Amino acid sequence: MKHLESTLTSLEVAEMVGREHYDVMKDIRRIVSHLGEGTSSFTYFIESEYADSQGKERPAFKLTKKGCELYSTRMTGEKGTQFAVAYIERFNEMENHIKQNEIDTTQFSPELRALIGIEKRQLEEVQRVDHLEGQVNNISNIVSITNVDWRKKVDVIIKKIARKWTGVEPYRSVRNYSYERLEERAGCNLNIRLNNRKERALSQGMTKTFIKNINKLDVISEEKRLVEIYLQVVKEMAIQFRININDFEEVM
């Protein structure tokens, strides 16, 4: 078996997703620009180079497993699924290769084995810290979401949670769950408020189509207190379901 790197190159990613390498580079640079100063981009993407057909050095990136995961969140549909399967299989192959070729340290001196153990623990600690850093940054981003364009932000998070939800009509189920938590927190009944809103619209001579399209979000938007409570509820749900918004420009 040929030697397997612990990263994928942007050239390999471009081939996997069926895109030009130039476009993949643009995507990665855009993601890096969104990571912010508090996140170490090299844990996701490592600047690199490759030689083109004329032997000239061209810019490229190496993607770690975390980088592939982050890149895949920008893709939807069949191509996104195919890329996820491809990189998961590739990294599983890498991990199996590493396991099969681990050095047998039983013949080493106790001192050397101790040094190897120290290095291994230090590496594991660095990886753990990087992971925790990402989680802390993500939670900080969630908490800092403001009520500007709150309906759009809420919708993005609800859709993200729905992807992890089990059962039928996940989006509707998650949305209803958020309403239930709002009602419990605010001590209100959205159905009653919705009916009252529709009756007011009817008395004001609004069209049947307009009245039919009035929803619970419209009801929530009528009262600043409800907006603030609902946004807090959705933030808590994002943290509860471990939703990653570090790369979610839509909600920031």
C-alpha positions as CSV (number, residue, x, y, z in Angstrom):
1,M,0.0,0.0,0.0
2,K,1.3,3.4,-0.9
3,H,2.0,5.9,1.9
4,L,-1.1,7.8,2.9
5,E,-0.9,11.4,4.1
6,S,-3.1,12.5,7.0
7,T,-4.6,15.3,4.9
8,L,-6.3,15.7,1.6
9,T,-5.0,18.2,-0.9
10,S,-7.3,20.8,-2.4
11,L,-6.6,19.2,-5.8
12,E,-8.0,15.9,-4.5
13,V,-11.0,17.7,-3.0
14,A,-11.6,19.4,-6.4
15,E,-11.6,16.0,-8.1
16,M,-14.0,14.6,-5.4
17,V,-16.6,17.3,-5.8
18,G,-16.3,17.8,-9.5
19,R,-15.1,21.4,-9.4
20,E,-12.3,23.5,-10.7
21,H,-9.3,23.7,-8.3
22,Y,-9.5,27.5,-8.6
23,D,-13.1,27.5,-7.3
24,V,-12.2,25.2,-4.4
25,M,-9.3,27.5,-3.4
26,K,-11.7,30.4,-3.4
27,D,-14.1,28.5,-1.2
28,I,-11.4,27.6,1.3
29,R,-10.0,31.2,1.4
30,R,-13.6,32.4,2.1
31,I,-14.0,29.9,4.9
32,V,-10.6,30.9,6.4
33,S,-11.7,34.6,6.3
34,H,-14.8,33.7,8.3
35,L,-13.1,31.7,11.0
36,G,-11.9,34.9,12.8
37,E,-8.9,35.6,14.9
38,G,-9.9,33.3,17.7
39,T,-9.7,30.1,15.6
40,S,-6.5,28.4,14.4
41,S,-7.2,28.0,10.7
42,F,-4.2,25.6,10.3
43,T,-6.2,22.9,12.3
44,Y,-8.5,22.9,9.3
45,F,-6.5,24.2,6.3
46,I,-2.7,24.2,5.7
47,E,-1.2,26.4,3.0
48,S,0.7,24.3,0.5
49,E,2.0,24.2,-3.1
50,Y,2.0,21.9,-6.1
51,A,3.8,21.8,-9.4
52,D,1.6,22.3,-12.4
53,S,2.0,20.6,-15.8
54,Q,4.8,23.1,-16.7
55,G,6.6,22.5,-13.4
56,K,5.6,25.9,-11.9
57,E,4.7,26.1,-8.2
58,R,1.1,26.9,-7.7
59,P,-0.8,27.6,-4.4
60,A,-2.8,24.9,-2.8
61,F,-4.2,23.8,0.6
62,K,-4.0,20.6,2.6
63,L,-7.3,19.8,4.4
64,T,-7.3,18.0,7.7
65,K,-10.2,15.8,8.6
66,K,-11.7,18.8,10.5
67,G,-11.1,20.9,7.3
68,C,-13.0,18.4,5.2
69,E,-15.9,18.4,7.6
70,L,-16.0,22.2,7.6
71,Y,-15.8,22.3,3.8
72,S,-18.6,19.7,3.4
73,T,-21.0,22.0,5.4
74,R,-20.9,24.4,2.4
75,M,-22.2,21.7,0.1
76,T,-25.7,20.4,-0.2
77,G,-27.5,17.7,-2.1
78,E,-26.0,14.7,-3.9
79,K,-22.6,16.2,-4.3
80,G,-22.3,17.1,-0.7
81,T,-23.3,13.6,0.3
82,Q,-20.8,12.0,-2.2
83,F,-18.0,14.2,-0.9
84,A,-18.8,13.4,2.7
85,V,-18.7,9.6,1.9
86,A,-15.5,10.0,0.0
87,Y,-13.5,11.9,2.6
88,I,-14.9,9.7,5.5
89,E,-13.8,6.6,3.6
90,R,-10.4,8.2,2.8
91,F,-9.7,9.1,6.4
92,N,-10.8,5.7,7.6
93,E,-8.3,4.2,5.2
94,M,-5.6,6.5,6.6
95,E,-6.5,5.5,10.2
96,N,-6.4,1.8,9.4
97,H,-3.1,2.2,7.6
98,I,-1.6,4.0,10.6
99,K,-2.9,1.2,13.0
100,Q,-1.4,-1.5,10.8
101,N,1.9,0.2,10.6
102,E,2.3,1.3,14.2
103,I,5.8,0.8,15.5
104,D,6.3,-2.0,18.0
105,T,7.9,-0.3,21.0
106,T,8.2,-3.5,23.1
107,Q,11.8,-3.9,22.2
108,F,12.7,-0.3,23.0
109,S,14.4,0.7,26.2
110,P,12.2,1.9,29.1
111,E,13.5,5.4,28.7
112,L,12.7,5.6,25.0
113,R,9.2,4.1,25.6
114,A,8.7,6.8,28.3
115,L,9.7,9.5,25.9
116,I,7.4,8.2,23.2
117,G,4.5,8.0,25.7
118,I,5.1,11.7,26.7
119,E,5.1,12.8,23.0
120,K,1.9,10.9,22.4
121,R,0.2,12.4,25.5
122,Q,1.3,15.9,24.4
123,L,-0.1,15.3,20.9
124,E,-3.4,14.1,22.4
125,E,-3.6,17.1,24.7
126,V,-3.0,19.5,21.8
127,Q,-5.8,17.8,19.8
128,R,-8.1,18.0,22.8
129,V,-7.4,21.7,23.4
130,D,-8.0,22.4,19.7
131,H,-11.3,20.6,19.9
132,L,-12.4,22.4,23.1
133,E,-11.3,25.7,21.6
134,G,-13.6,25.1,18.6
135,Q,-16.5,24.2,21.0
136,V,-15.9,27.3,23.1
137,N,-15.7,29.6,20.0
138,N,-18.9,28.0,18.6
139,I,-20.9,28.5,21.9
140,S,-19.6,32.1,22.1
141,N,-20.8,32.8,18.6
142,I,-24.2,31.3,19.4
143,V,-24.6,33.4,22.6
144,S,-23.6,36.6,20.7
145,I,-26.3,36.2,18.0
146,T,-28.4,39.4,18.1
147,N,-32.1,40.0,17.2
148,V,-31.2,41.8,14.0
149,D,-32.8,39.7,11.2
150,W,-33.8,37.3,13.9
151,R,-36.3,35.4,11.8
152,K,-33.6,34.5,9.2
153,K,-31.1,33.4,11.9
154,V,-33.7,31.3,13.7
155,D,-34.7,29.6,10.4
156,V,-31.0,28.7,9.7
157,I,-30.5,27.1,13.1
158,I,-33.9,25.3,13.0
159,K,-32.9,23.7,9.7
160,K,-29.6,22.7,11.1
161,I,-31.2,21.0,14.1
162,A,-33.8,19.3,11.8
163,R,-30.9,17.5,10.1
164,K,-30.2,15.8,13.4
165,W,-33.8,15.2,14.3
166,T,-35.4,11.7,14.0
167,G,-39.0,11.1,12.9
168,V,-41.3,12.4,10.3
169,E,-41.3,16.1,9.2
170,P,-38.2,17.0,11.2
171,Y,-38.3,20.7,10.3
172,R,-41.9,21.1,11.4
173,S,-41.2,19.0,14.6
174,V,-38.2,21.2,15.6
175,R,-40.2,24.4,14.9
176,N,-43.1,23.2,17.0
177,Y,-40.7,22.1,19.8
178,S,-39.2,25.6,19.8
179,Y,-42.7,27.1,20.1
180,E,-43.5,24.8,23.0
181,R,-40.4,25.9,24.9
182,L,-41.3,29.6,24.2
183,E,-44.8,29.1,25.5
184,E,-43.5,27.5,28.7
185,R,-40.9,30.2,29.2
186,A,-43.1,33.1,28.4
187,G,-46.4,31.8,29.8
188,C,-48.3,32.4,26.6
189,N,-50.5,30.5,24.1
190,L,-49.4,31.1,20.6
191,N,-52.5,29.4,19.1
192,I,-54.8,31.9,20.9
193,R,-52.6,34.8,19.9
194,L,-52.6,33.6,16.3
195,N,-56.3,33.3,16.1
196,N,-56.7,36.8,17.6
197,R,-54.2,38.1,15.0
198,K,-56.2,36.6,12.2
199,E,-59.5,37.9,13.5
200,R,-58.0,41.4,13.7
201,A,-56.8,41.1,10.1
202,L,-60.3,39.9,9.0
203,S,-61.9,42.9,10.7
204,Q,-59.4,45.2,8.9
205,G,-60.6,43.8,5.6
206,M,-57.4,41.9,4.7
207,T,-57.6,39.3,2.0
208,K,-58.1,35.6,2.7
209,T,-54.6,34.8,1.3
210,F,-53.0,37.4,3.6
211,I,-54.9,36.0,6.6
212,K,-54.0,32.4,5.7
213,N,-50.3,33.3,5.6
214,I,-50.2,34.8,9.1
215,N,-48.1,32.5,11.3
216,K,-46.7,32.2,14.8
217,L,-43.5,34.0,13.9
218,D,-45.7,37.0,13.0
219,V,-47.3,36.7,16.4
220,I,-44.0,36.6,18.1
221,S,-42.7,39.6,16.2
222,E,-45.5,41.7,17.6
223,E,-43.9,41.8,21.1
224,K,-40.3,42.6,21.7
225,R,-40.3,40.4,24.9
226,L,-41.4,37.4,22.9
227,V,-38.7,37.9,20.3
228,E,-36.0,38.1,23.0
229,I,-37.3,35.0,24.7
230,Y,-37.7,33.0,21.5
231,L,-34.2,33.9,20.3
232,Q,-32.9,32.8,23.7
233,V,-34.8,29.5,23.4
234,V,-33.4,28.8,19.9
235,K,-29.8,29.7,21.1
236,E,-30.2,27.1,23.9
237,M,-31.5,24.5,21.4
238,A,-28.4,25.2,19.2
239,I,-26.1,24.5,22.1
240,Q,-28.2,21.5,23.2
241,F,-28.0,19.9,19.8
242,R,-24.4,20.9,19.3
243,I,-25.0,22.9,16.2
244,N,-21.9,24.3,14.6
245,I,-22.2,28.0,13.5
246,N,-18.5,28.8,13.4
247,D,-18.9,28.8,9.6
248,F,-22.5,30.0,9.5
249,E,-22.2,33.5,8.0
250,E,-26.0,33.5,7.7
251,V,-26.5,33.7,11.4
252,M,-23.8,36.1,12.3
